[in-house]
């Protein structure tokens, strides 16, 4: 029995306590019997001695009887002593067993009392046979209030007895799921909570079931958190599934891309395979992140604006998330808008040429008249027979020069008004200004205004469509000339400057100035009675399409200063020029 405490190291203190409690009690009964026996034997021998001394004559038969009686008493004494030793050993064994049982009971009771899980035992009739302190704390009832209670139990929720009865029937039938049952209970103070109950049969040492052991855990807070997380997940998934953007997440594996998530839009366009994600990446794997690109997907026959970035997935892997927005309609509208803008720009140039038609006709009339005069002079010289080779060559050269002059004017006008696709190239600012002023100079001479250009020789080229920029500059110069019709100053200035990586062009006039500067670039707003109000708006659109900026400000000396910026061409293109 000395090895009983070694069965459990945790329970050694309980065994030690049991030893201290029972120490010295098991030997009291054998010792008391032994002492009583010694007193009886002492009295017996004392009486025998008195009898011998008082009898003077003892017969042989009596002496034999006395010896036999003494032998019998000695044998009986030996049996009593052996019985006492056996009784002492049994008493000691039983005392140790009781100590072990007390230690085991105390240990199990301590385990039950320290548990946060509520334990309850129901007998086969459904009466409460046992509850631990955690169950009492959970329910708010004392052990005495619960033991022996049958249905309805004190912690059942009023008004839900039928539901509780169904749960109890399931429990008593032994058909409870291994995952447990979710049960709502009411405390003594009226507050309610939700618990998860697990059930197992309670059996006696013979294996016969004598009841049901249930364990209950308060899951009110975990359930609230789980429901909140579930609701948040549902809201998040509802938003993702409702988006028109195709959202997908893939991971790189040795076998290729693995699709981890795809919303409804992605599945509708590309199915449940990672091919759509790979198609939208456009071969840029590992070379772009956090940027937005436009990519055409042949399988969906759509253009997408794709945003790609790297994420850390829930399992710690690096994954690729892609958000693709269908921009097919937007690109179609942009293309239609571009075509419409080109038509408007062409119309604006034609309108400008129409307004300058009289001046152009006068400008062309001079070289054509001179050509006619020179030809008539040559004809007269030939008819008169007075032909001088020098005079003939001189007349022919002058006629050719006038024809070349007329051809240049017509070529410049034709180049300006012809319809062509926008073509950005490295272009000299000086050439743009010279070409524009060649056209504007006709109107300027008609109005008696001189145009002065100031363009440094070392200006870098600009990246632009020269025809469109000439249209902008001609419109600004023409507006300046019209504003200076009644001005006392007869000079209009066109200047160019270098600012960092941009070229600034200024058109400075001394006209009547700005009346409503905040509305200057509004569509269909014009300060001229015959104007359409589209010129400056078109000019701003052209400049902004070149990644530049156009604005106007009052001239401190009177009049207006129109300014626009254009980006410089890359150095490689400047060197090629």
Steps between C-alpha positions, in 0.01 A plus 500: 500500500799728526499562120144642483601867523737455203207452257467874451759764580232770494299315763793437740394787723156347535656163597729670750206679652308172524797337677518778756127477565496119550839453666487297828133405482514152346703336793276614787252207479761216489699653785187543710402132447854387578511697824161360600626147425812551713285621788276193474800262488662674792181458703477134395854411615451695820186300584684174422777591738256576778325170435829305531595663825160449659461127417716270698449193290454471129424172327669376185191540286456853606863574421454362151191708453691804611778434245249443221318817595828691498591358155157593369535849633847538344374374164204733520735784586716421195194500274385830648843654444508381136148633452603832651797521263275421203248756620776760535625431147150520353427818692821656368418394142149644525631823650741544204219425252279759665784752486552431127127528434484826696798637306349398165164648593658824620708526184202445271291738704774765469510444123124540471496810717778668299335439162333787316281251314168427665452128574157347558380141546147390414366162606303281266179676602639842418553616859810704586731274701815711509623851415845649544569853631566633145150390397353674807692819422391484138132463590499713814331224703637317804573129496215435747258680269590278204558149635198277455322743268317365198343673201439784468842590636539837675733631228265431209392814315130578553302472181754262342418185695407309183840574348676398822291183513606406146864549595453287814330226298793500259738480797313214671479306172878503463483660154687819581754597232870485574521873438268565793174687537446874523277574797358828631463526880379758751685587817337554834519879453306474172794557265539259212800344334583245233701189578631201309418168662683171445345174619647159588346197674585444870566135584559309825800268554303216344457695178129558549379852415364684801458847355635775273800722557471845337760775473394857421712798392382860478540603134303826513798726429673267250166460322451878490851546359446217250167645389658845466785355293255300291287808438810704410616222267158483336492876453853494358418214265176670395697811407766301314245289317300810407793689350518544124879466524654155451697420817730199519778374727755242384808336647810386314552123525738261323204385292408855401252754633252386764174696519427575868207740460284633220186711525186459290609743225829314450321162492250636247777623269772238544346208690663344806846463348812719546534550122312830513731633770805402296348656188441832678855500635621529140829324572600750768546245777736629765561828316216718614311555823284782624462650152206517261521384140254456214491148360296331229363153581432300181296231681254762629541732197522798738743766609578512873661748734707266718641576844744243638666468839667241724335384825575267789232227498344348812749211494800733474560457126563793268213520252395725214177697519360648181211742454387534139240754388332468162578820307387384156219756486725772635763434234229500234374836628856633515558393141172660393592812694842508338348475152247768589775721640697461178193607305454802727865594463477469123183710502677759712787519255259530209312772690824685560589475134150616407538807718836572334369427149485862386853567622626180339324588174667841503836341584467253213368765263828694512732222373241381248456856364877542480531169313233611255672838446841341448357252251318777312826699482681197363225452237521869403879478467472193276232662279702818459805302396704696743619202697782551745629183665583679821157665524325173412695303766433772757125495429490120513692487831268757658197308378645175640567664836142624522370153409720346771368753750140414411582128520645537849187680620273233355722218636500657847121532496455148367731357768314691768145397409555145380362218717763264639553270795660670802871424486721605786865544417804693603435842348686831508310778675661748263356318196152494654511871574641585153235296318224651710619857451522448123123440505422768759718763335247541218227610745752705701605709196135556414442641852824694503646301792853367519566157655836468676632154595767436763620138491843404642717289269587235762143400592449121510232340288152426631312169475184605316291489185623811313175557307290501821741732680502731197120503518516604870760769440322637191174522696670690784683736261180560300311585824779738595491671160123543523530643854756757375288630208445842659813495718756778491779240524584322174717210628399151611767278659549121484770383743634158598688402816647189663365408847655188648387223262225701332480767231279802571355699210345842562275708273498857631254753358409860594129470425189567709586230760288238675142576599396168657823301551331223707279408201765539233542127428136398537343331194276731291612810690630778276564874531451537123151537359580268208707253704395140581680490834687176422844628396663541842332188637642298210840659557501399867392145410785470248762629745375276784504198266873576459540492883534876507303793641337810344391808692454876460585796721470876478791690349622762753559741206150438365362213300533125556778241530415147384748238621530128439751233602618199299729216618846479349580205277736231636868569444534208259235649270660845525833354391335326204362836387 
